[in-house]
């Protein structure tokens, strides 16, 4: 009886771990897509060369955080 209860708890734990892993993987994929789209937008946007280079370096080195900053400071302007 105790063994069955322990096995059920382990199965629930493993199930929830798979769900959490899937959610984190999906968020990672979405963040990467958003990051790439912001780099493309920055490369195509009309701005001075120095500003473009600065933003691309920020996007490359800060990743998704840089993409969010770029989105709110430049793209939604």
C-alpha positions as CSV (number, residue, x, y, z in Angstrom):
1,X,0.0,0.0,0.0
2,X,2.8,2.4,0.9
3,X,4.7,1.4,-2.1
4,X,1.8,2.2,-4.4
5,X,1.3,5.6,-2.8
6,X,5.0,6.4,-3.3
7,X,4.9,5.2,-6.9
8,X,1.9,7.4,-7.6
9,X,3.6,10.4,-6.1
10,X,6.7,9.7,-8.2
11,X,4.6,9.5,-11.4
12,X,2.9,12.8,-10.6
13,X,6.2,14.4,-10.0
14,X,7.6,13.1,-13.3
15,X,4.5,14.2,-15.1
16,X,4.8,17.7,-13.7
17,X,8.5,17.8,-14.6
18,X,7.7,17.0,-18.2
19,X,5.0,19.8,-18.3
20,X,7.5,22.3,-16.8
21,X,10.2,21.3,-19.2
22,X,7.9,21.7,-22.1
23,X,6.8,25.2,-20.9
24,X,10.4,26.3,-20.4
25,X,11.4,24.9,-23.8
26,X,8.5,26.7,-25.5
27,X,9.4,30.0,-23.8
28,X,13.0,29.6,-24.9
29,X,12.0,29.0,-28.5
30,X,9.7,32.1,-28.4
31,X,12.3,34.3,-26.9
32,X,14.9,33.2,-29.5
33,X,12.4,33.9,-32.3
34,X,11.7,37.3,-30.8
35,X,15.4,38.0,-30.5
36,X,16.1,37.1,-34.1
37,X,13.2,39.3,-35.3
38,X,14.5,42.3,-33.4
39,X,18.0,41.8,-34.9
40,X,16.4,41.7,-38.4
41,X,14.3,44.8,-37.6
42,X,17.4,46.7,-36.4
43,X,19.4,45.8,-39.5
44,X,16.6,47.0,-41.8
45,X,15.5,50.1,-39.9
46,X,16.6,53.5,-41.2
47,X,19.0,55.0,-38.6
48,X,22.6,56.2,-38.5
49,X,25.3,53.5,-38.9
50,X,26.7,54.2,-35.4
51,X,23.2,53.8,-33.8
52,X,22.6,50.6,-35.8
53,X,25.9,49.1,-34.8
54,X,25.3,50.0,-31.2
55,X,21.9,48.4,-31.2
56,X,23.0,45.3,-32.9
57,X,25.9,44.8,-30.4
58,X,23.4,45.3,-27.5
59,X,21.0,42.8,-29.1
60,X,23.8,40.2,-29.7
61,X,25.4,40.5,-26.3
62,X,22.3,40.9,-24.1
63,X,20.1,38.4,-26.0
64,X,16.4,38.4,-25.1
65,X,16.8,41.2,-22.5
66,X,18.4,43.4,-25.2
67,X,15.6,42.5,-27.6
68,X,12.9,43.6,-25.0
69,X,14.8,46.9,-24.4
70,X,15.1,47.5,-28.2
71,X,11.4,46.7,-28.7
72,X,10.3,49.3,-26.1
73,X,12.9,52.0,-26.9
74,X,13.0,51.8,-30.7
75,X,10.4,49.7,-32.3
76,X,7.3,51.0,-30.4
77,X,8.5,54.6,-30.7
